[in-house]
């Protein structure tokens, strides 16, 4: 199974969901918070990182 993630206005996403259903493609609409939470659960390492390490990494981007 392949997945496409889209962001946009509620109206445009509803239109895309309707088109997907007409094409026989299953679709799910999830909030950004839920999607981020699911992603975070998948990449958990169980390691603790200091705030200064996080800030250094963010500043290097």
Secondary structure, 3 states (H helix, E strand, C coil): CCCCCCCCCHHHHHHHHHHHHHCCCCCCCCCHHHHHHHHHHHCCCCCCCCHHHHHHHHHCC
